[in-house]
Amino acid sequence: MKPVYDAANLIDAHLVRHALEDAGIPVFIAGESLTGGMGDLPLHGLLRVCVPEAAWPEADAIVQALGLGDGPADPAGDSAPDPALRPV
């Protein structure tokens, strides 16, 4: 098994897992059973979504298409505000 995604939390890991399983790729979430051990374990890098090495290129393309690392399209709010939302 080869890691295809380092998840920030269990929800992210399962979102990726379901997307990959929908494509017919078998998935294993490494570190899932360790999430209750906080305090003795590192805060980051605990959860990894893993797939068979033969399926890794297809799985990587699916993970990239999900855009989980992308922020909002306009994070600074540079677009013109809606006049209806302006304070009175």
N, C-alpha and C positions, 0 to 999 in steps of 0.2 A: 504494500500500500504506500502511496506517495501523497504527501500533503498538497492540496490544491487551494486551500483557503485557511488563513489564520483568523479565527473568529474572535471578536471582541467580547461576545457573550453567548449564552446558550441559544437565545432567540436567533441571532445571526447565523449560528451554526445550523440550526434546523431549517431556516429559510433556504440556505444553500443546499442542504441535504435534500429537501423536497424538490427543488428545481432539478437537481441532478438525477434523483430517482425517477422523476417524470420523464426524463430523457433516456431512461433505461440503464443508468450507470449505478452500479452498487457503491454504497457509501458507508464509511465508518467514521464516527466522530471520536477522535482520540482525546482523552481527558474529560469526557462527559461525566464520568462517575466521580471525578475529583472536585467538582464544583462546590461541594459542601465543605471542603477542607480549607476554606479561606483562613488566613492567619499563619498557617504553616506553609503555604504554597505561594508562588509568585502571583502578582495581580494580573499580569498580561502574559500572553503566549501559552496559555494553558489548553485552550481548545483549538484543535486542528481538524478540518474536514479532509478526510483521506479517501482516495480512490485507487483502483488497481492501476499499475503503471501503464498498461496498454490503453486505458481509457483516459489518461491524463490530458492529452492534447484537446480532446473534445470537451472534457470537464472544465479545463481552463478557459476555453472559449465561452462556455455557458456562464461561468462565474464572472468573467469580464463583462458579458452582456447584461448581467444583473445590475452593474453599476453601484454596488454597495459602498464603495469608497468615495463616490461622487457626492459632493455637497449640493445644496439647493442651487438652482439655476441662477438666482440673483441674491446671493447671501448678504450683500451690503445694502440691498434695497435701493439700488441706483435708478430704478425705473421711477417714473412719475407716480406719486401717490394718488390714490383714488380720492377725488374731491369729497365724496360722501364720507370718507373716513377721517377727514381733517377735524381737529378739535375746534370747538366753537369759541 
